[in-house]
């Protein structure tokens, strides 16, 4: 019986500490120190989600991680970016209220590959090839 009680207690504690139970904050709830984000009044780098109607994404150990989205003042999508260990990594898309857009590619925080700008009608306006840095 004692073994069962200990097992249940361990399972309960592990469920409470699981990342799926992490809280969702806004960027206003965080502070940036030495290139890491912390929940205000703590010394532990933040892991969890942030979100509101203008910006949402995830942090892991105080660094941006995975897909992030930001929205323009009119509610339309403004940015789609991907982060790996706090650095841009992969495709980034920027959308402007007038309809223009820019698509960039990053590797380890550095612009790499194509840089594309589009008119509001969706036609390619400018294309640049960025060498690997």
C-alpha positions in Angstrom: 0.0 0.0 0.0 2.9 2.4 0.9 4.5 1.7 -2.5 1.2 2.6 -4.3 1.0 5.9 -2.4 4.5 6.8 -3.3 3.9 5.9 -6.9 0.7 8.1 -7.1 2.6 11.0 -5.4 5.4 10.8 -8.0 3.0 10.7 -10.9 1.0 13.6 -9.5 4.2 15.7 -9.1 5.4 14.8 -12.6 2.1 15.8 -14.2 2.2 19.2 -12.4 5.8 19.9 -13.6 5.0 18.9 -17.2 5.4 21.6 -19.9 1.8 21.0 -21.0 0.8 22.6 -17.8 2.9 25.7 -18.4 1.3 29.0 -18.3 0.6 31.4 -21.2 1.9 35.0 -20.6 2.2 38.1 -22.6 5.6 39.8 -23.5 4.7 42.4 -20.9 5.1 39.7 -18.2 8.7 39.1 -19.2 12.0 40.9 -18.9 15.1 40.5 -21.1 18.4 40.2 -19.3 21.7 39.2 -21.0 19.8 38.0 -24.2 17.5 35.7 -22.2 13.9 36.3 -21.2 12.7 35.8 -17.6 9.3 36.0 -16.0 9.3 39.3 -14.0 10.7 38.9 -10.5 12.4 35.6 -11.2 15.9 34.4 -11.9 14.9 31.3 -13.9 14.9 31.7 -17.8 11.3 31.4 -19.0 10.0 28.3 -20.6 6.4 28.5 -21.9 4.1 30.3 -24.3 3.4 34.0 -24.7 0.5 35.3 -26.6 -2.0 38.0 -27.1 -3.9 39.4 -30.1 -0.7 40.9 -31.5 2.1 38.3 -30.8 2.4 34.7 -29.9 5.1 32.1 -29.7 7.1 29.9 -27.3 10.3 30.2 -25.2 12.6 27.4 -24.1 15.2 28.2 -21.4 14.7 32.0 -22.0 15.1 31.9 -25.8 12.5 32.1 -28.6 11.9 28.6 -30.0 9.7 27.4 -32.9 7.2 29.4 -34.8 6.2 32.9 -33.9 3.5 35.1 -35.3 2.8 38.8 -35.0 -0.2 40.7 -36.3 -0.7 44.2 -37.7 -2.9 46.7 -36.0 -5.8 45.8 -38.3 -5.6 42.2 -37.2 -3.9 40.9 -40.4 -0.9 38.7 -40.2 2.3 40.8 -40.0 5.1 38.2 -39.4 5.8 34.5 -39.4 9.2 33.6 -38.1 10.9 30.4 -37.0 13.5 30.4 -34.1 16.0 27.9 -33.0 17.7 28.5 -29.7 16.8 32.2 -29.9 18.0 32.8 -33.4 16.1 33.1 -36.6 16.3 29.8 -38.5 14.3 28.9 -41.6 11.8 30.9 -43.5 10.6 34.3 -42.3 7.6 36.1 -43.9 6.7 39.7 -43.4 3.3 41.1 -44.5 2.4 44.8 -44.7 -1.0 46.3 -44.5 -0.8 47.6 -48.1 -0.3 44.1 -49.3 3.4 44.0 -50.0 5.4 41.1 -48.5 9.0 40.0 -48.0 10.3 36.5 -47.6 13.7 35.8 -46.2 15.6 32.6 -45.2 17.9 32.3 -42.2 20.3 29.8 -40.9 21.5 30.2 -37.3 20.5 33.8 -37.2 22.1 34.8 -40.4 20.3 35.8 -43.7 21.0 33.0 -46.2 19.6 32.1 -49.6 16.9 34.1 -51.3 15.4 37.5 -50.3 12.1 38.1 -52.1 9.9 41.2 -52.2 6.4 41.0 -53.6 4.0 43.8 -54.8 0.5 44.0 -53.3 -0.8 42.1 -56.3 1.4 39.1 -55.4 3.9 39.5 -58.3 7.6 39.3 -57.5 9.1 42.8 -57.3 12.7 42.0 -56.4 14.8 38.9 -55.8 18.3 38.8 -54.3 20.4 35.8 -53.6 22.3 36.1 -50.3 25.5 34.1 -50.1 26.0 31.8 -47.2 27.8 33.7 -44.5 
